[in-house]
């Protein structure tokens, strides 16, 4: 595989790779993929929570009296 990097990036790679550019690039790509996947999942979860917030609050309010009654009966 051949890749072309800007001179500035290549100089940085030489400084930080410890002499093994292939291993460094392998780790960097894997790290990038893992962090982007987590960031994307976090984003999707947040969007879903915001989209369903009103519905979830309505359900919680609907069931609250039953939950409260159940807890009171356990305390007796």
mmCIF file of the N, C-alpha and C atoms, coordinates in Angstrom:
data_MODEL
# 
_entry.id   MODEL 
# 
loop_
_atom_site.group_PDB 
_atom_site.id 
_atom_site.type_symbol 
_atom_site.label_atom_id 
_atom_site.label_alt_id 
_atom_site.label_comp_id 
_atom_site.label_asym_id 
_atom_site.label_entity_id 
_atom_site.label_seq_id 
_atom_site.pdbx_PDB_ins_code 
_atom_site.Cartn_x 
_atom_site.Cartn_y 
_atom_site.Cartn_z 
_atom_site.occupancy 
_atom_site.B_iso_or_equiv 
_atom_site.pdbx_formal_charge 
_atom_site.auth_seq_id 
_atom_site.auth_comp_id 
_atom_site.auth_asym_id 
_atom_site.auth_atom_id 
_atom_site.pdbx_PDB_model_num 
ATOM 1   N N  . UNK A 1 1  ? 0.842   -1.167 0.000  1.00 0.00 ? 1  UNK A N  1 
ATOM 2   C CA . UNK A 1 1  ? 0.000   0.000  0.000  1.00 0.00 ? 1  UNK A CA 1 
ATOM 3   C C  . UNK A 1 1  ? 0.890   1.234  0.000  1.00 0.00 ? 1  UNK A C  1 
ATOM 4   N N  . UNK A 1 2  ? 0.544   2.188  -0.785 1.00 0.00 ? 2  UNK A N  1 
ATOM 5   C CA . UNK A 1 2  ? 1.261   3.460  -0.806 1.00 0.00 ? 2  UNK A CA 1 
ATOM 6   C C  . UNK A 1 2  ? 0.319   4.566  -0.370 1.00 0.00 ? 2  UNK A C  1 
ATOM 7   N N  . UNK A 1 3  ? 0.824   5.437  0.468  1.00 0.00 ? 3  UNK A N  1 
ATOM 8   C CA . UNK A 1 3  ? 0.038   6.604  0.859  1.00 0.00 ? 3  UNK A CA 1 
ATOM 9   C C  . UNK A 1 3  ? 0.908   7.840  0.692  1.00 0.00 ? 3  UNK A C  1 
ATOM 10  N N  . UNK A 1 4  ? 0.251   8.959  0.511  1.00 0.00 ? 4  UNK A N  1 
ATOM 11  C CA . UNK A 1 4  ? 0.963   10.221 0.383  1.00 0.00 ? 4  UNK A CA 1 
ATOM 12  C C  . UNK A 1 4  ? 0.527   11.115 1.534  1.00 0.00 ? 4  UNK A C  1 
ATOM 13  N N  . UNK A 1 5  ? 1.496   11.618 2.265  1.00 0.00 ? 5  UNK A N  1 
ATOM 14  C CA . UNK A 1 5  ? 1.225   12.498 3.392  1.00 0.00 ? 5  UNK A CA 1 
ATOM 15  C C  . UNK A 1 5  ? 1.896   13.843 3.160  1.00 0.00 ? 5  UNK A C  1 
ATOM 16  N N  . UNK A 1 6  ? 1.290   14.901 3.680  1.00 0.00 ? 6  UNK A N  1 
ATOM 17  C CA . UNK A 1 6  ? 1.973   16.188 3.613  1.00 0.00 ? 6  UNK A CA 1 
ATOM 18  C C  . UNK A 1 6  ? 3.292   16.124 4.392  1.00 0.00 ? 6  UNK A C  1 
ATOM 19  N N  . UNK A 1 7  ? 4.271   16.915 3.988  1.00 0.00 ? 7  UNK A N  1 
ATOM 20  C CA . UNK A 1 7  ? 5.590   16.902 4.629  1.00 0.00 ? 7  UNK A CA 1 
ATOM 21  C C  . UNK A 1 7  ? 5.494   17.130 6.132  1.00 0.00 ? 7  UNK A C  1 
ATOM 22  N N  . UNK A 1 8  ? 4.631   18.036 6.540  1.00 0.00 ? 8  UNK A N  1 
ATOM 23  C CA . UNK A 1 8  ? 4.471   18.333 7.972  1.00 0.00 ? 8  UNK A CA 1 
ATOM 24  C C  . UNK A 1 8  ? 3.995   17.102 8.734  1.00 0.00 ? 8  UNK A C  1 
ATOM 25  N N  . UNK A 1 9  ? 3.031   16.372 8.162  1.00 0.00 ? 9  UNK A N  1 
ATOM 26  C CA . UNK A 1 9  ? 2.517   15.156 8.793  1.00 0.00 ? 9  UNK A CA 1 
ATOM 27  C C  . UNK A 1 9  ? 3.587   14.083 8.829  1.00 0.00 ? 9  UNK A C  1 
ATOM 28  N N  . UNK A 1 10 ? 4.342   13.947 7.758  1.00 0.00 ? 10 UNK A N  1 
ATOM 29  C CA . UNK A 1 10 ? 5.414   12.958 7.713  1.00 0.00 ? 10 UNK A CA 1 
ATOM 30  C C  . UNK A 1 10 ? 6.475   13.254 8.772  1.00 0.00 ? 10 UNK A C  1 
ATOM 31  N N  . UNK A 1 11 ? 6.845   14.504 8.936  1.00 0.00 ? 11 UNK A N  1 
ATOM 32  C CA . UNK A 1 11 ? 7.821   14.876 9.976  1.00 0.00 ? 11 UNK A CA 1 
ATOM 33  C C  . UNK A 1 11 ? 7.290   14.553 11.368 1.00 0.00 ? 11 UNK A C  1 
ATOM 34  N N  . UNK A 1 12 ? 6.026   14.818 11.602 1.00 0.00 ? 12 UNK A N  1 
ATOM 35  C CA . UNK A 1 12 ? 5.413   14.481 12.885 1.00 0.00 ? 12 UNK A CA 1 
ATOM 36  C C  . UNK A 1 12 ? 5.418   12.978 13.098 1.00 0.00 ? 12 UNK A C  1 
ATOM 37  N N  . UNK A 1 13 ? 5.088   12.239 12.072 1.00 0.00 ? 13 UNK A N  1 
ATOM 38  C CA . UNK A 1 13 ? 5.078   10.779 12.152 1.00 0.00 ? 13 UNK A CA 1 
ATOM 39  C C  . UNK A 1 13 ? 6.466   10.243 12.486 1.00 0.00 ? 13 UNK A C  1 
ATOM 40  N N  . UNK A 1 14 ? 7.476   10.795 11.867 1.00 0.00 ? 14 UNK A N  1 
ATOM 41  C CA . UNK A 1 14 ? 8.851   10.372 12.158 1.00 0.00 ? 14 UNK A CA 1 
ATOM 42  C C  . UNK A 1 14 ? 9.199   10.619 13.616 1.00 0.00 ? 14 UNK A C  1 
ATOM 43  N N  . UNK A 1 15 ? 8.744   11.752 14.165 1.00 0.00 ? 15 UNK A N  1 
ATOM 44  C CA . UNK A 1 15 ? 9.062   12.091 15.559 1.00 0.00 ? 15 UNK A CA 1 
ATOM 45  C C  . UNK A 1 15 ? 8.351   11.208 16.565 1.00 0.00 ? 15 UNK A C  1 
ATOM 46  N N  . UNK A 1 16 ? 7.103   10.858 16.297 1.00 0.00 ? 16 UNK A N  1 
ATOM 47  C CA . UNK A 1 16 ? 6.303   10.157 17.311 1.00 0.00 ? 16 UNK A CA 1 
ATOM 48  C C  . UNK A 1 16 ? 6.218   8.646  17.133 1.00 0.00 ? 16 UNK A C  1 
ATOM 49  N N  . UNK A 1 17 ? 6.652   8.133  16.016 1.00 0.00 ? 17 UNK A N  1 
ATOM 50  C CA . UNK A 1 17 ? 6.453   6.703  15.745 1.00 0.00 ? 17 UNK A CA 1 
ATOM 51  C C  . UNK A 1 17 ? 7.498   5.807  16.380 1.00 0.00 ? 17 UNK A C  1 
ATOM 52  N N  . UNK A 1 18 ? 8.572   6.373  16.880 1.00 0.00 ? 18 UNK A N  1 
ATOM 53  C CA . UNK A 1 18 ? 9.616   5.539  17.468 1.00 0.00 ? 18 UNK A CA 1 
ATOM 54  C C  . UNK A 1 18 ? 10.312  4.674  16.441 1.00 0.00 ? 18 UNK A C  1 
ATOM 55  N N  . UNK A 1 19 ? 10.282  5.060  15.199 1.00 0.00 ? 19 UNK A N  1 
ATOM 56  C CA . UNK A 1 19 ? 10.975  4.317  14.153 1.00 0.00 ? 19 UNK A CA 1 
ATOM 57  C C  . UNK A 1 19 ? 10.150  3.251  13.468 1.00 0.00 ? 19 UNK A C  1 
ATOM 58  N N  . UNK A 1 20 ? 8.983   2.939  14.003 1.00 0.00 ? 20 UNK A N  1 
ATOM 59  C CA . UNK A 1 20 ? 8.140   1.913  13.381 1.00 0.00 ? 20 UNK A CA 1 
ATOM 60  C C  . UNK A 1 20 ? 6.848   2.562  12.906 1.00 0.00 ? 20 UNK A C  1 
ATOM 61  N N  . UNK A 1 21 ? 6.910   3.182  11.750 1.00 0.00 ? 21 UNK A N  1 
ATOM 62  C CA . UNK A 1 21 ? 5.763   3.921  11.227 1.00 0.00 ? 21 UNK A CA 1 
ATOM 63  C C  . UNK A 1 21 ? 4.562   3.029  10.959 1.00 0.00 ? 21 UNK A C  1 
ATOM 64  N N  . UNK A 1 22 ? 4.806   1.837  10.430 1.00 0.00 ? 22 UNK A N  1 
ATOM 65  C CA . UNK A 1 22 ? 3.682   0.940  10.107 1.00 0.00 ? 22 UNK A CA 1 
ATOM 66  C C  . UNK A 1 22 ? 2.888   0.581  11.359 1.00 0.00 ? 22 UNK A C  1 
ATOM 67  N N  . UNK A 1 23 ? 3.589   0.218  12.424 1.00 0.00 ? 23 UNK A N  1 
ATOM 68  C CA . UNK A 1 23 ? 2.901   -0.140 13.670 1.00 0.00 ? 23 UNK A CA 1 
ATOM 69  C C  . UNK A 1 23 ? 2.158   1.073  14.237 1.00 0.00 ? 23 UNK A C  1 
ATOM 70  N N  . UNK A 1 24 ? 2.787   2.231  14.177 1.00 0.00 ? 24 UNK A N  1 
ATOM 71  C CA . UNK A 1 24 ? 2.157   3.445  14.681 1.00 0.00 ? 24 UNK A CA 1 
ATOM 72  C C  . UNK A 1 24 ? 0.883   3.765  13.895 1.00 0.00 ? 24 UNK A C  1 
ATOM 73  N N  . UNK A 1 25 ? 0.951   3.680  12.574 1.00 0.00 ? 25 UNK A N  1 
ATOM 74  C CA . UNK A 1 25 ? -0.217  3.959  11.733 1.00 0.00 ? 25 UNK A CA 1 
ATOM 75  C C  . UNK A 1 25 ? -1.314  2.937  12.003 1.00 0.00 ? 25 UNK A C  1 
ATOM 76  N N  . UNK A 1 26 ? -0.953  1.678  12.183 1.00 0.00 ? 26 UNK A N  1 
ATOM 77  C CA . UNK A 1 26 ? -1.924  0.634  12.500 1.00 0.00 ? 26 UNK A CA 1 
ATOM 78  C C  . UNK A 1 26 ? -2.661  0.982  13.785 1.00 0.00 ? 26 UNK A C  1 
ATOM 79  N N  . UNK A 1 27 ? -1.913  1.324  14.837 1.00 0.00 ? 27 UNK A N  1 
ATOM 80  C CA . UNK A 1 27 ? -2.530  1.680  16.116 1.00 0.00 ? 27 UNK A CA 1 
ATOM 81  C C  . UNK A 1 27 ? -3.390  2.938  15.984 1.00 0.00 ? 27 UNK A C  1 
ATOM 82  N N  . UNK A 1 28 ? -2.898  3.916  15.253 1.00 0.00 ? 28 UNK A N  1 
ATOM 83  C CA . UNK A 1 28 ? -3.629  5.176  15.091 1.00 0.00 ? 28 UNK A CA 1 
ATOM 84  C C  . UNK A 1 28 ? -4.956  4.954  14.378 1.00 0.00 ? 28 UNK A C  1 
ATOM 85  N N  . UNK A 1 29 ? -4.952  4.148  13.336 1.00 0.00 ? 29 UNK A N  1 
ATOM 86  C CA . UNK A 1 29 ? -6.187  3.878  12.587 1.00 0.00 ? 29 UNK A CA 1 
ATOM 87  C C  . UNK A 1 29 ? -7.181  3.131  13.473 1.00 0.00 ? 29 UNK A C  1 
ATOM 88  N N  . UNK A 1 30 ? -6.711  2.134  14.217 1.00 0.00 ? 30 UNK A N  1 
ATOM 89  C CA . UNK A 1 30 ? -7.600  1.375  15.109 1.00 0.00 ? 30 UNK A CA 1 
ATOM 90  C C  . UNK A 1 30 ? -8.172  2.273  16.199 1.00 0.00 ? 30 UNK A C  1 
ATOM 91  N N  . UNK A 1 31 ? -7.331  3.128  16.766 1.00 0.00 ? 31 UNK A N  1 
ATOM 92  C CA . UNK A 1 31 ? -7.791  4.054  17.803 1.00 0.00 ? 31 UNK A CA 1 
ATOM 93  C C  . UNK A 1 31 ? -8.847  5.002  17.240 1.00 0.00 ? 31 UNK A C  1 
ATOM 94  N N  . UNK A 1 32 ? -8.589  5.536  16.071 1.00 0.00 ? 32 UNK A N  1 
ATOM 95  C CA . UNK A 1 32 ? -9.534  6.457  15.427 1.00 0.00 ? 32 UNK A CA 1 
ATOM 96  C C  . UNK A 1 32 ? -10.880 5.773  15.193 1.00 0.00 ? 32 UNK A C  1 
ATOM 97  N N  . UNK A 1 33 ? -10.830 4.568  14.652 1.00 0.00 ? 33 UNK A N  1 
ATOM 98  C CA . UNK A 1 33 ? -12.069 3.839  14.362 1.00 0.00 ? 33 UNK A CA 1 
ATOM 99  C C  . UNK A 1 33 ? -12.846 3.563  15.648 1.00 0.00 ? 33 UNK A C  1 
ATOM 100 N N  . UNK A 1 34 ? -12.151 3.169  16.699 1.00 0.00 ? 34 UNK A N  1 
ATOM 101 C CA . UNK A 1 34 ? -12.824 2.871  17.972 1.00 0.00 ? 34 UNK A CA 1 
ATOM 102 C C  . UNK A 1 34 ? -13.438 4.116  18.586 1.00 0.00 ? 34 UNK A C  1 
ATOM 103 N N  . UNK A 1 35 ? -12.721 5.214  18.593 1.00 0.00 ? 35 UNK A N  1 
ATOM 104 C CA . UNK A 1 35 ? -13.251 6.430  19.219 1.00 0.00 ? 35 UNK A CA 1 
ATOM 105 C C  . UNK A 1 35 ? -14.374 7.031  18.393 1.00 0.00 ? 35 UNK A C  1 
ATOM 106 N N  . UNK A 1 36 ? -14.288 6.942  17.089 1.00 0.00 ? 36 UNK A N  1 
ATOM 107 C CA . UNK A 1 36 ? -15.359 7.469  16.246 1.00 0.00 ? 36 UNK A CA 1 
ATOM 108 C C  . UNK A 1 36 ? -16.617 6.639  16.418 1.00 0.00 ? 36 UNK A C  1 
ATOM 109 N N  . UNK A 1 37 ? -16.469 5.322  16.565 1.00 0.00 ? 37 UNK A N  1 
ATOM 110 C CA . UNK A 1 37 ? -17.629 4.453  16.762 1.00 0.00 ? 37 UNK A CA 1 
ATOM 111 C C  . UNK A 1 37 ? -18.327 4.809  18.073 1.00 0.00 ? 37 UNK A C  1 
ATOM 112 N N  . UNK A 1 38 ? -17.542 4.996  19.141 1.00 0.00 ? 38 UNK A N  1 
ATOM 113 C CA . UNK A 1 38 ? -18.134 5.361  20.433 1.00 0.00 ? 38 UNK A CA 1 
ATOM 114 C C  . UNK A 1 38 ? -18.792 6.734  20.357 1.00 0.00 ? 38 UNK A C  1 
ATOM 115 N N  . UNK A 1 39 ? -18.132 7.666  19.695 1.00 0.00 ? 39 UNK A N  1 
ATOM 116 C CA . UNK A 1 39 ? -18.697 9.018  19.577 1.00 0.00 ? 39 UNK A CA 1 
ATOM 117 C C  . UNK A 1 39 ? -20.005 8.986  18.800 1.00 0.00 ? 39 UNK A C  1 
ATOM 118 N N  . UNK A 1 40 ? -20.042 8.184  17.746 1.00 0.00 ? 40 UNK A N  1 
ATOM 119 C CA . UNK A 1 40 ? -21.262 8.078  16.950 1.00 0.00 ? 40 UNK A CA 1 
ATOM 120 C C  . UNK A 1 40 ? -22.384 7.435  17.757 1.00 0.00 ? 40 UNK A C  1 
ATOM 121 N N  . UNK A 1 41 ? -22.065 6.390  18.509 1.00 0.00 ? 41 UNK A N  1 
ATOM 122 C CA . UNK A 1 41 ? -23.072 5.739  19.344 1.00 0.00 ? 41 UNK A CA 1 
ATOM 123 C C  . UNK A 1 41 ? -23.594 6.711  20.397 1.00 0.00 ? 41 UNK A C  1 
ATOM 124 N N  . UNK A 1 42 ? -22.690 7.444  21.032 1.00 0.00 ? 42 UNK A N  1 
ATOM 125 C CA . UNK A 1 42 ? -23.081 8.440  22.034 1.00 0.00 ? 42 UNK A CA 1 
ATOM 126 C C  . UNK A 1 42 ? -24.034 9.474  21.416 1.00 0.00 ? 42 UNK A C  1 
ATOM 127 N N  . UNK A 1 43 ? -23.714 9.907  20.207 1.00 0.00 ? 43 UNK A N  1 
ATOM 128 C CA . UNK A 1 43 ? -24.540 10.895 19.507 1.00 0.00 ? 43 UNK A CA 1 
ATOM 129 C C  . UNK A 1 43 ? -25.931 10.327 19.221 1.00 0.00 ? 43 UNK A C  1 
ATOM 130 N N  . UNK A 1 44 ? -25.989 9.089  18.736 1.00 0.00 ? 44 UNK A N  1 
ATOM 131 C CA . UNK A 1 44 ? -27.278 8.465  18.431 1.00 0.00 ? 44 UNK A CA 1 
ATOM 132 C C  . UNK A 1 44 ? -28.117 8.264  19.688 1.00 0.00 ? 44 UNK A C  1 
ATOM 133 N N  . UNK A 1 45 ? -27.472 7.856  20.790 1.00 0.00 ? 45 UNK A N  1 
ATOM 134 C CA . UNK A 1 45 ? -28.197 7.669  22.042 1.00 0.00 ? 45 UNK A CA 1 
ATOM 135 C C  . UNK A 1 45 ? -28.762 8.990  22.554 1.00 0.00 ? 45 UNK A C  1 
ATOM 136 N N  . UNK A 1 46 ? -27.969 10.044 22.457 1.00 0.00 ? 46 UNK A N  1 
ATOM 137 C CA . UNK A 1 46 ? -28.423 11.358 22.901 1.00 0.00 ? 46 UNK A CA 1 
ATOM 138 C C  . UNK A 1 46 ? -29.602 11.828 22.050 1.00 0.00 ? 46 UNK A C  1 
ATOM 139 N N  . UNK A 1 47 ? -29.486 11.680 20.741 1.00 0.00 ? 47 UNK A N  1 
ATOM 140 C CA . UNK A 1 47 ? -30.577 12.091 19.851 1.00 0.00 ? 47 UNK A CA 1 
ATOM 141 C C  . UNK A 1 47 ? -31.865 11.334 20.167 1.00 0.00 ? 47 UNK A C  1 
ATOM 142 N N  . UNK A 1 48 ? -31.739 10.034 20.412 1.00 0.00 ? 48 UNK A N  1 
ATOM 143 C CA . UNK A 1 48 ? -32.910 9.222  20.748 1.00 0.00 ? 48 UNK A CA 1 
ATOM 144 C C  . UNK A 1 48 ? -33.526 9.638  22.072 1.00 0.00 ? 48 UNK A C  1 
ATOM 145 N N  . UNK A 1 49 ? -32.688 9.914  23.062 1.00 0.00 ? 49 UNK A N  1 
ATOM 146 C CA . UNK A 1 49 ? -33.193 10.340 24.365 1.00 0.00 ? 49 UNK A CA 1 
ATOM 147 C C  . UNK A 1 49 ? -33.924 11.671 24.261 1.00 0.00 ? 49 UNK A C  1 
ATOM 148 N N  . UNK A 1 50 ? -33.360 12.597 23.505 1.00 0.00 ? 50 UNK A N  1 
ATOM 149 C CA . UNK A 1 50 ? -34.016 13.894 23.334 1.00 0.00 ? 50 UNK A CA 1 
ATOM 150 C C  . UNK A 1 50 ? -35.321 13.762 22.558 1.00 0.00 ? 50 UNK A C  1 
ATOM 151 N N  . UNK A 1 51 ? -35.304 12.921 21.541 1.00 0.00 ? 51 UNK A N  1 
ATOM 152 C CA . UNK A 1 51 ? -36.493 12.725 20.710 1.00 0.00 ? 51 UNK A CA 1 
ATOM 153 C C  . UNK A 1 51 ? -37.636 12.104 21.521 1.00 0.00 ? 51 UNK A C  1 
ATOM 154 N N  . UNK A 1 52 ? -37.292 11.217 22.479 1.00 0.00 ? 52 UNK A N  1 
ATOM 155 C CA . UNK A 1 52 ? -38.307 10.492 23.245 1.00 0.00 ? 52 UNK A CA 1 
ATOM 156 C C  . UNK A 1 52 ? -38.541 11.060 24.638 1.00 0.00 ? 52 UNK A C  1 
ATOM 157 N N  . UNK A 1 53 ? -37.953 12.183 24.956 1.00 0.00 ? 53 UNK A N  1 
ATOM 158 C CA . UNK A 1 53 ? -38.028 12.731 26.315 1.00 0.00 ? 53 UNK A CA 1 
ATOM 159 C C  . UNK A 1 53 ? -39.468 12.990 26.748 1.00 0.00 ? 53 UNK A C  1 
ATOM 160 N N  . UNK A 1 54 ? -40.243 13.608 25.904 1.00 0.00 ? 54 UNK A N  1 
ATOM 161 C CA . UNK A 1 54 ? -41.631 13.924 26.272 1.00 0.00 ? 54 UNK A CA 1 
ATOM 162 C C  . UNK A 1 54 ? -42.430 12.645 26.513 1.00 0.00 ? 54 UNK A C  1 
ATOM 163 N N  . UNK A 1 55 ? -42.261 11.667 25.644 1.00 0.00 ? 55 UNK A N  1 
ATOM 164 C CA . UNK A 1 55 ? -42.976 10.392 25.801 1.00 0.00 ? 55 UNK A CA 1 
ATOM 165 C C  . UNK A 1 55 ? -42.560 9.699  27.094 1.00 0.00 ? 55 UNK A C  1 
ATOM 166 N N  . UNK A 1 56 ? -41.246 9.678  27.371 1.00 0.00 ? 56 UNK A N  1 
ATOM 167 C CA . UNK A 1 56 ? -40.745 9.009  28.570 1.00 0.00 ? 56 UNK A CA 1 
ATOM 168 C C  . UNK A 1 56 ? -41.237 9.696  29.838 1.00 0.00 ? 56 UNK A C  1 
ATOM 169 N N  . UNK A 1 57 ? -41.303 11.021 29.827 1.00 0.00 ? 57 UNK A N  1 
ATOM 170 C CA . UNK A 1 57 ? -41.812 11.757 30.978 1.00 0.00 ? 57 UNK A CA 1 
ATOM 171 C C  . UNK A 1 57 ? -43.294 11.449 31.194 1.00 0.00 ? 57 UNK A C  1 
ATOM 172 N N  . UNK A 1 58 ? -44.036 11.384 30.113 1.00 0.00 ? 58 UNK A N  1 
ATOM 173 C CA . UNK A 1 58 ? -45.463 11.056 30.207 1.00 0.00 ? 58 UNK A CA 1 
ATOM 174 C C  . UNK A 1 58 ? -45.665 9.667  30.813 1.00 0.00 ? 58 UNK A C  1 
ATOM 175 N N  . UNK A 1 59 ? -44.889 8.707  30.390 1.00 0.00 ? 59 UNK A N  1 
ATOM 176 C CA . UNK A 1 59 ? -44.993 7.345  30.935 1.00 0.00 ? 59 UNK A CA 1 
ATOM 177 C C  . UNK A 1 59 ? -44.628 7.337  32.409 1.00 0.00 ? 59 UNK A C  1 
ATOM 178 N N  . UNK A 1 60 ? -43.556 8.036  32.780 1.00 0.00 ? 60 UNK A N  1 
ATOM 179 C CA . UNK A 1 60 ? -43.139 8.091  34.179 1.00 0.00 ? 60 UNK A CA 1 
ATOM 180 C C  . UNK A 1 60 ? -44.226 8.714  35.052 1.00 0.00 ? 60 UNK A C  1 
ATOM 181 N N  . UNK A 1 61 ? -44.815 9.799  34.562 1.00 0.00 ? 61 UNK A N  1 
ATOM 182 C CA . UNK A 1 61 ? -45.882 10.462 35.324 1.00 0.00 ? 61 UNK A CA 1 
ATOM 183 C C  . UNK A 1 61 ? -47.102 9.555  35.461 1.00 0.00 ? 61 UNK A C  1 
ATOM 184 N N  . UNK A 1 62 ? -47.391 8.787  34.413 1.00 0.00 ? 62 UNK A N  1 
ATOM 185 C CA . UNK A 1 62 ? -48.543 7.890  34.437 1.00 0.00 ? 62 UNK A CA 1 
ATOM 186 C C  . UNK A 1 62 ? -48.365 6.773  35.458 1.00 0.00 ? 62 UNK A C  1 
ATOM 187 N N  . UNK A 1 63 ? -47.139 6.254  35.570 1.00 0.00 ? 63 UNK A N  1 
ATOM 188 C CA . UNK A 1 63 ? -46.877 5.125  36.451 1.00 0.00 ? 63 UNK A CA 1 
ATOM 189 C C  . UNK A 1 63 ? -46.452 5.533  37.859 1.00 0.00 ? 63 UNK A C  1 
ATOM 190 N N  . UNK A 1 64 ? -46.154 6.799  38.092 1.00 0.00 ? 64 UNK A N  1 
ATOM 191 C CA . UNK A 1 64 ? -45.655 7.239  39.388 1.00 0.00 ? 64 UNK A CA 1 
ATOM 192 C C  . UNK A 1 64 ? -46.592 6.873  40.545 1.00 0.00 ? 64 UNK A C  1 
ATOM 193 N N  . UNK A 1 65 ? -47.897 7.106  40.439 1.00 0.00 ? 65 UNK A N  1 
ATOM 194 C CA . UNK A 1 65 ? -48.766 6.751  41.570 1.00 0.00 ? 65 UNK A CA 1 
ATOM 195 C C  . UNK A 1 65 ? -48.701 5.267  41.932 1.00 0.00 ? 65 UNK A C  1 
ATOM 196 N N  . UNK A 1 66 ? -48.583 4.408  40.952 1.00 0.00 ? 66 UNK A N  1 
ATOM 197 C CA . UNK A 1 66 ? -48.481 2.969  41.233 1.00 0.00 ? 66 UNK A CA 1 
ATOM 198 C C  . UNK A 1 66 ? -47.162 2.628  41.910 1.00 0.00 ? 66 UNK A C  1 
ATOM 199 N N  . UNK A 1 67 ? -46.094 3.248  41.438 1.00 0.00 ? 67 UNK A N  1 
ATOM 200 C CA . UNK A 1 67 ? -44.791 3.027  42.071 1.00 0.00 ? 67 UNK A CA 1 
ATOM 201 C C  . UNK A 1 67 ? -44.809 3.505  43.515 1.00 0.00 ? 67 UNK A C  1 
ATOM 202 N N  . UNK A 1 68 ? -45.391 4.663  43.732 1.00 0.00 ? 68 UNK A N  1 
ATOM 203 C CA . UNK A 1 68 ? -45.461 5.229  45.074 1.00 0.00 ? 68 UNK A CA 1 
ATOM 204 C C  . UNK A 1 68 ? -46.276 4.320  45.990 1.00 0.00 ? 68 UNK A C  1 
ATOM 205 N N  . UNK A 1 69 ? -47.390 3.817  45.487 1.00 0.00 ? 69 UNK A N  1 
ATOM 206 C CA . UNK A 1 69 ? -48.236 2.899  46.262 1.00 0.00 ? 69 UNK A CA 1 
ATOM 207 C C  . UNK A 1 69 ? -47.487 1.617  46.621 1.00 0.00 ? 69 UNK A C  1 
ATOM 208 N N  . UNK A 1 70 ? -46.737 1.096  45.668 1.00 0.00 ? 70 UNK A N  1 
ATOM 209 C CA . UNK A 1 70 ? -45.969 -0.134 45.913 1.00 0.00 ? 70 UNK A CA 1 
ATOM 210 C C  . UNK A 1 70 ? -44.910 0.093  46.991 1.00 0.00 ? 70 UNK A C  1 
ATOM 211 N N  . UNK A 1 71 ? -44.217 1.220  46.940 1.00 0.00 ? 71 UNK A N  1 
ATOM 212 C CA . UNK A 1 71 ? -43.200 1.513  47.940 1.00 0.00 ? 71 UNK A CA 1 
ATOM 213 C C  . UNK A 1 71 ? -43.815 1.707  49.321 1.00 0.00 ? 71 UNK A C  1 
ATOM 214 N N  . UNK A 1 72 ? -44.966 2.359  49.362 1.00 0.00 ? 72 UNK A N  1 
ATOM 215 C CA . UNK A 1 72 ? -45.636 2.565  50.653 1.00 0.00 ? 72 UNK A CA 1 
ATOM 216 C C  . UNK A 1 72 ? -46.070 1.242  51.257 1.00 0.00 ? 72 UNK A C  1 
ATOM 217 N N  . UNK A 1 73 ? -46.539 0.317  50.433 1.00 0.00 ? 73 UNK A N  1 
ATOM 218 C CA . UNK A 1 73 ? -46.957 -0.978 50.961 1.00 0.00 ? 73 UNK A CA 1 
ATOM 219 C C  . UNK A 1 73 ? -45.774 -1.788 51.461 1.00 0.00 ? 73 UNK A C  1 
ATOM 220 N N  . UNK A 1 74 ? -44.587 -1.586 50.895 1.00 0.00 ? 74 UNK A N  1 
ATOM 221 C CA . UNK A 1 74 ? -43.389 -2.285 51.373 1.00 0.00 ? 74 UNK A CA 1 
ATOM 222 C C  . UNK A 1 74 ? -42.914 -1.724 52.706 1.00 0.00 ? 74 UNK A C  1 
ATOM 223 N N  . UNK A 1 75 ? -43.154 -0.456 52.944 1.00 0.00 ? 75 UNK A N  1 
ATOM 224 C CA . UNK A 1 75 ? -42.698 0.190  54.168 1.00 0.00 ? 75 UNK A CA 1 
ATOM 225 C C  . UNK A 1 75 ? -43.535 -0.199 55.369 1.00 0.00 ? 75 UNK A C  1 
ATOM 226 N N  . UNK A 1 76 ? -44.719 -0.714 55.137 1.00 0.00 ? 76 UNK A N  1 
ATOM 227 C CA . UNK A 1 76 ? -45.648 -1.049 56.243 1.00 0.00 ? 76 UNK A CA 1 
ATOM 228 C C  . UNK A 1 76 ? -45.279 -2.338 56.902 1.00 0.00 ? 76 UNK A C  1 
# 
